[in-house]
């Protein structure tokens, strides 16, 4: 589904992402973990086409983001860490707008909206403006908009920031269910227990370099500890990097 090939991203004299090679298969929830400034968001923005690689390529279903940007973006959805949405639009209008961007018919959007609102019990506030929403509710509508058009790949930058514990679990269960139906999730997060619980595979990023990637069980084997938490695994790899 997602293949990153020899990706480098340079800002002036600073190399933010270094020779990144990575494959994420259909049906996987892949979590990329690493400290602030390690290049996680830069990688997501390169996949989205918001940044252009300094070298290398990114393929979605075999299509290059550089050569076929529109075709690739039609298959994507993005949940940012900070929902930045025009204040003078309602949640319902935002969902209609998001669906229309991907060519959905109005009647299809109308059918899907009640089902989506029910996930977070948002029925009753969908006609209020974003300026009146809490940060958590803004994030919930961002998540629902990402699911609306049945994308192939969802890119998520810190999915549960601003969500209460119950809503965070609902959000992660929605993403997990999405992968079980054949979708793919590429997620960056600092919340290691969440990555440990839900991820099919995990990548560890350190100063722009991918220093480890595998399933949780295989990462444990690599450090020779069958019961290590993801936090322990992370510190084991990074202290030797």
N, C-alpha and C positions, 0 to 999 in steps of 0.2 A: 504493500500500500504506500508507505512512505520510505523513500531512500534518499539519504544525504550522502553525497559523494565528494570527498576531499574539500569540504567547505572551509573557506577562510574568509574572515571579515575583519577589515582593517579600518580604523578611524585615525586619520593622520598617521602618526608613527606608532600607534597602539594596535596590536593584533588582538582583537577581542575573542575571536574564535579561530582555533588552530587545527587545520587538517582533520576536520570532523568527518568520520564515516560511520553511518548508522542505518540500520534497517528496522522498520516497525511493520509487523505483519497485520493483515486484516484480522479483526477480532481481538486485538491486543489493547490493553491500557498500559501505555509506557509512561513511566514517571522519570523525569530528569531532575536530579537534586544537586544542589551546590550552593555555596555561599553567595551573598550579594556581590555583584560585580564579576561573577564567574562566566557570564555570557549566555545565561538561560533565555532571557527575554530577547536578546539579539538573535538567537537561533530561531525563536518563534517568529520574529518579525521577518527574517529571511524566508522562512517557509511560507508566510503569508504574502510575500512580495512587497511588504512595506519597506524593506531594505533589500538592496541588491548585493549578492555575494561579490567579494573582491576576487575570488576564484572558486572553482568547484561548481556543483550543480545540485539541485533538489528536484526529485521526481515524485509525482503523485500518480499512482497507477500507470507508471511508465512514461508519463508526460512531464516535460521540463517546465518549471515555473518561469524560466527565462524565455523559452521558445513558445510556450502556449499558456500565457498567464491567465487569460479569461477561462479557458477550458479547465485549468487546474483550480482556479478560485471558485468555480461553480460547485466543486466537490467538497469545499471546506466550510467550516464554521469556526468562529473565534469567540472565546469567553475571556475578556481581559481581566487583569487584576483590579482595575479601577474602572467601573462602568461610567463612561462619559457619553451621556445621552442628552439631547436637547431638552431643556426643562419644560418647554411649552408644548409637550406632546404627551398624550396619555399612554398608559401601558398597552392598552388595546390598539391604539394607533401605531405604536412602535412595532407591535407584532405584525400588523397588516403591512406596514412599510418594509419590515425585514423579509416577509414572505414575498412581497412584490419584487424586491431586488433580485430574488432568485427565480422569478418567472412563475410563481405559484398563482393559481386562479383564486379570485376573491372568495368563491364559495368553498374551496378547499381549505383556505385559511380559516374561514368562519367555522367550519366543522371541527378543526383541530384546536382552536383556541380554548373552548371549555375544558377539554381533556388536559391541556397543558396547565391551565390555571389551577386545576384541582390538585396537581402535584404538591403545590405549596400553599394551598388554601387561599388563593389570591382573589377568588370570586368576590366581587363587591368593591374592589379598589381599582379595577382595570380601567375605569373611566376617569380616574383622577390623574392629574398631571405629575410628571416626574419630579418637579420641584417640591411636591408634597410627600414624596416617598422617602423612607429611611434608606440608608446605604444598602442595608440587607435586601430590601425589596427591589431596589434598582438592580442588584446583582441577580436576584431571582428572575427578573424579566430578561436579563441578558442571557441567562442559562436557557430559558424557554425559547428565546429567539434563535439560539444556536441549534436547538432540536427541531425547530419548526419545519424546515425544508428537507429533512431526512438526508443530511450530508453523509459523505463517506468517511470524512476525517474531521474530528473536532480538536482544535488547538486550545488548550486551557492554560492560562497563566495565573497560578494561585487561585484555585477554584472556590475555596471556602473562606477567603478573607471577608470579614464583615458579616458572616452568617452565624446565627446562633447554632448551638450543637445539633438540635433536631433538624434544622434546615440544611446544615452541612452534611448530615448523614443522608438526607433525602437527595441532595445534589449528587453525592458520590454514588448512591444507588442508581440514580438515573443514568449516570455515565457508565456504570458497570452494566446495566441492562442494555444500554446502547451497544456496547461491545459484544454482548451475548447474542444480539440480533445481527451481528456481522460488521458493525461499525468499528472504527479505530479511534482511539484517544491518545493524543500526545500532550502530556501535562508537565508543567514545572511547578514545584512546590517546595516550601521550607517545612511543611508539616509532615515530618517523617512517619509518624504513626499512620497517617492517612495513606501515604505512599506504600507503606508496608502492608496495610490491610487490603488494598484494592488493586495493586499493580500486578500485571502479568510479567513485566520485566522492568528493571530499574537501571538507569544510567547515572553515573557519578561524574560530575563536571568539576574540574579544578583549574582555575586560571585559563579558561577557554579550551581546555583539553579534556576529552572524554577518557578518563583513566580506568573505568570499569563499566561493564554492562552485562547483565545476565538476569536470570530469575533470582528471587530471594534465596531459594534453597541452594542454588549454585554459587551465589555470592558467599553464602555461609561456608560452603565447601572450600572456596578459595582462601578463606581466612582460617579454615580448620576449626570452626565452631558451629555445631549443629543448632544451637539455640540463640545465637547472637541476634540482637535487635538490629533494625536498619540503622539506628543511630550508632551502634557499636561498629557495624560494618563500614559506615561512612567514615568514622574517625580512623579506623584501621587503614583504609585505603589512602586517605588524604595525608596522614602523617608520614607516609612513605613516598608521597608524590614529589 
